[in-house]
Amino acid sequence: MNVLEISDLSKSFGKLRAVDGINFSVGEEFFAFLGPSGSGKTTTLRMIAGLEIPDSGEIYLEGENITSLPPEKRNVNTIFQSYALFPHMTVFENVAFGLKRKKFDKRYIEQEVIKYLEMVGMRDKASRLPRELSGGEKQRVALIRGLINKPKVLLLDEPLGALDLKIRQKLAIDLVNIREQVNISFVYVTHDQTEALTMADRIAVMNRGKILQIGEPKELYENPCCSFVAYFIGNTNFLKGKIVERRESFVKVSIPDLCEVWGVLGGAARDANIGVGSEVSVSIRPEKVSISRMESKREKYNVIDGIVKEIIYVGPSTEFLVKLKNGDDFRVFAQNITPESEIWRITWDERVYLSWRFDKTLVLAD
């Protein structure tokens, strides 16, 4: 059963349409909103929390319409980037605050607080004040304070944004493990694609108030519905061209001043009336491409050539920036598997050949 259901939800601020008629549902899962600043994801979260009133649409929590209920009447809790801990209270008192307001038995409160502190490895910090904690520790306290009341949905508004990279990475894994332990639905807002891909069971990609695509991380990465999703999820190369031939599931695209490439229709292009003469975008992920000083002759591979303009060593892989003859830049991520690999001998300003399979070429309608 869906824990949370959103129907035709909209919100405007003056002439700005912040959220534009969105629909989605959340089960017992880790659900993430991903998009750039101003895409509408935080406004959506605030409407679910009751902190913003929608202009239209409905919000259901376990089948109950909560659209008009005040925040305190909704069985949801919100975690913000700012922690919002009470500075004069100890860690124990901060976590126990919600249970005390509900007048639970003192012994029950103590048992629950200790259980949740142990869950995040902070039982030994129970007597400390917030000012004595690191940023990551404060966020752990804020998290379990939001969970201890056992809400139906926990809303998280970029809670890791203020933390250092390594702490963010550790907390991201902790969040996934904690959600599995408490079995509460998490709705998480972020502009960081790595966070979303790492943590979420499903992701909703938003832009300009609309949800463009909802899917599992792998689905969004491998089969984006449009150029925006392909661009925002991971890295990709784009080539603009026109379809000149169609053969079963493959189409040939002519790229002006460059070459012709074969690819497969993806996203909305599969369902639209896309055929010969249609203008399209071609998306090729950098890690799907092989780079060599020799031209590839393999069947069902696209091949283009260019001049190496940058070589960036990043440890596990090397990133090549290649200038194509039409002036476009093309990125290739090559794994550093062995020192004998040919990629170690490629140098700046050298002509190279780039090749990738037809079925790794995604042809999109926009």
Residue pairs with C-beta under 8 A, 6 or more apart in sequence:
1 27
1 62
1 63
2 25
2 26
2 27
3 26
3 27
3 28
3 61
3 62
3 152
3 153
3 185
4 25
4 26
4 48
4 59
4 60
4 61
4 152
4 153
4 185
4 187
5 24
5 25
5 26
5 59
5 60
6 22
6 23
6 24
6 25
6 44
6 48
6 57
6 58
6 59
6 60
7 23
7 57
7 58
7 59
7 60
8 21
8 22
8 23
8 56
8 57
8 58
9 19
9 21
9 22
9 23
9 44
9 47
9 54
9 56
9 57
9 58
9 59
10 17
10 19
10 20
10 21
10 22
10 54
10 55
10 56
10 57
11 17
11 18
11 19
11 40
11 43
11 47
11 52
11 54
11 55
12 18
12 55
17 208
17 209
18 40
18 43
18 209
19 40
19 43
19 44
19 47
19 54
19 209
20 40
20 208
20 209
20 210
21 56
21 57
21 210
22 40
22 44
22 57
22 206
22 209
22 210
22 211
23 211
24 204
24 211
24 214
26 153
26 185
26 187
27 185
28 183
28 184
28 185
29 185
29 186
29 201
29 202
30 175
30 176
30 179
30 186
30 188
30 199
30 200
30 201
30 202
31 185
31 186
31 187
31 188
31 200
31 201
31 202
31 203
31 204
32 187
32 188
32 189
32 190
32 195
32 196
32 199
32 200
32 202
32 203
32 204
33 41
33 44
33 45
33 187
33 188
33 189
33 190
33 203
33 204
33 206
34 41
34 190
34 191
34 192
34 193
34 196
34 203
34 204
34 205
34 206
34 232
34 233
35 41
35 191
35 205
35 206
35 207
35 232
36 191
36 207
36 232
37 191
38 208
39 206
39 207
39 208
39 209
40 206
40 208
40 209
40 210
41 189
41 206
42 157
42 158
42 189
43 52
44 189
44 206
45 78
45 155
45 157
45 187
45 189
46 52
47 53
47 54
47 59
48 59
48 76
48 153
48 155
48 187
49 71
49 74
49 76
49 78
49 155
50 66
50 69
50 70
50 71
50 73
50 74
50 76
51 71
51 78
54 67
57 67
58 65
58 67
59 65
59 66
59 67
60 66
61 74
61 75
61 76
61 152
61 153
62 152
66 73
66 74
75 151
75 152
75 153
76 151
76 152
76 153
76 154
76 155
77 146
77 147
77 149
77 151
77 154
77 155
78 146
78 154
78 155
78 156
78 157
79 139
79 142
79 143
79 146
79 154
79 155
79 156
79 157
79 159
80 142
80 157
80 159
81 157
81 158
81 159
81 160
81 161
81 162
82 162
83 130
83 138
83 139
83 141
83 142
84 142
85 94
85 130
85 138
85 141
85 142
85 145
86 93
86 94
86 97
86 130
87 129
87 130
87 131
88 129
89 97
89 129
89 130
90 126
90 127
90 128
90 129
91 117
91 122
91 125
91 126
91 127
91 128
91 129
91 130
91 133
91 141
92 113
92 117
92 126
92 127
94 130
94 141
94 145
95 113
95 116
95 117
95 141
95 144
95 145
95 148
96 109
96 110
96 112
96 113
96 148
97 145
98 145
98 148
98 149
99 108
99 109
99 112
99 113
99 148
99 149
100 109
102 149
104 112
112 148
113 126
113 148
114 123
114 126
116 144
116 147
116 148
117 123
117 125
117 126
117 144
119 144
119 178
119 181
120 140
120 141
120 143
120 144
120 174
120 178
121 140
122 137
122 140
122 141
125 133
125 137
130 138
130 141
133 141
134 167
135 162
135 163
135 164
135 167
136 163
136 167
136 170
136 171
139 159
139 160
139 163
139 171
140 171
140 174
142 159
143 159
143 175
143 178
146 154
147 154
147 178
147 182
147 184
150 182
150 184
151 184
152 184
152 185
153 184
153 185
153 186
153 187
154 184
154 185
154 186
154 187
155 187
155 189
156 175
156 186
156 187
156 188
156 189
157 189
158 189
158 190
158 191
159 188
160 167
160 168
160 171
160 172
160 190
160 192
160 195
161 190
161 192
163 171
168 195
172 195
172 198
172 199
173 198
175 186
175 188
175 199
176 198
176 199
179 186
188 195
188 196
188 199
188 200
190 196
193 232
193 233
193 234
196 203
196 217
197 203
197 217
197 221
197 233
197 234
200 217
201 216
202 214
202 215
202 216
203 214
203 215
203 216
203 217
203 220
204 211
204 213
204 214
205 211
205 212
205 213
205 214
205 220
205 228
205 229
205 232
205 233
206 212
207 228
207 232
212 225
212 226
212 228
212 229
213 220
213 224
213 225
213 226
213 229
213 267
215 223
220 229
220 233
221 233
221 234
223 266
223 267
223 362
224 230
224 233
224 266
224 267
224 283
224 362
224 364
225 266
225 267
225 268
226 267
226 268
226 364
226 365
226 366
227 238
227 281
227 283
227 364
227 366
228 366
229 267
230 236
230 238
230 283
230 362
230 364
231 238
234 285
235 285
235 286
235 331
235 333
236 283
236 284
236 285
236 286
237 283
237 284
237 285
237 286
237 289
237 330
237 331
238 281
238 282
238 283
239 253
239 255
239 258
239 261
239 281
239 282
239 284
239 328
240 255
240 256
240 279
240 280
240 281
240 282
241 253
241 254
241 255
241 256
241 261
241 279
241 280
241 282
242 253
242 254
242 277
242 278
242 279
242 280
243 251
243 252
243 253
243 254
243 274
243 275
243 276
243 277
243 278
243 280
243 363
244 252
244 253
244 254
244 260
244 276
245 251
245 252
245 276
246 252
246 275
246 276
249 264
249 265
250 262
250 263
250 264
250 358
251 262
251 263
251 264
251 265
251 274
251 280
251 363
252 260
252 261
252 262
253 260
253 261
253 262
253 263
253 280
253 282
253 363
254 260
255 261
255 282
255 326
256 326
257 325
257 326
257 327
258 304
258 324
258 325
258 326
258 328
259 302
259 304
261 282
261 302
261 304
261 361
262 300
262 302
262 358
262 361
263 282
263 302
263 358
263 359
263 361
263 362
263 363
264 358
264 359
264 361
264 362
264 363
265 274
265 363
266 283
266 362
266 363
266 364
267 362
267 364
267 365
268 364
268 365
268 366
269 280
269 363
269 364
269 365
272 365
274 280
274 365
278 365
280 363
280 364
280 365
281 363
281 364
281 365
281 366
282 361
282 362
282 363
282 364
283 361
283 362
283 363
283 364
284 356
284 360
284 361
284 362
285 360
286 319
286 331
286 332
286 333
287 317
287 333
288 356
288 357
288 360
289 330
289 332
289 333
289 354
289 355
289 356
290 296
290 332
290 334
290 354
290 355
290 356
291 320
291 322
291 332
291 334
291 343
291 346
291 352
291 353
291 354
292 342
292 352
292 353
292 355
293 342
293 345
293 346
293 350
293 351
293 352
293 353
294 353
295 303
295 305
295 353
296 303
296 353
296 355
298 355
300 357
300 358
300 359
301 355
301 356
301 357
301 358
302 355
302 356
302 357
302 358
302 361
303 353
303 354
303 355
304 324
304 330
304 353
304 354
305 324
305 325
305 351
305 352
305 353
305 354
306 322
306 323
306 324
306 325
306 330
306 351
306 352
306 354
307 322
307 323
307 349
307 350
307 351
307 352
308 320
308 321
308 322
308 346
308 347
308 348
308 349
308 350
308 351
308 352
309 321
309 322
309 323
309 329
309 348
309 349
310 319
310 320
310 321
310 348
311 318
311 319
311 320
311 321
311 346
311 347
311 348
312 318
312 319
312 320
312 321
313 336
315 336
316 335
316 336
317 333
317 334
317 335
317 336
318 333
318 334
318 336
318 343
319 331
319 332
319 333
319 334
320 331
320 332
320 334
320 343
320 346
320 352
321 329
321 330
321 331
322 329
322 330
322 331
322 332
322 352
322 354
323 329
323 330
324 330
330 354
332 354
334 341
334 343
336 343
346 352
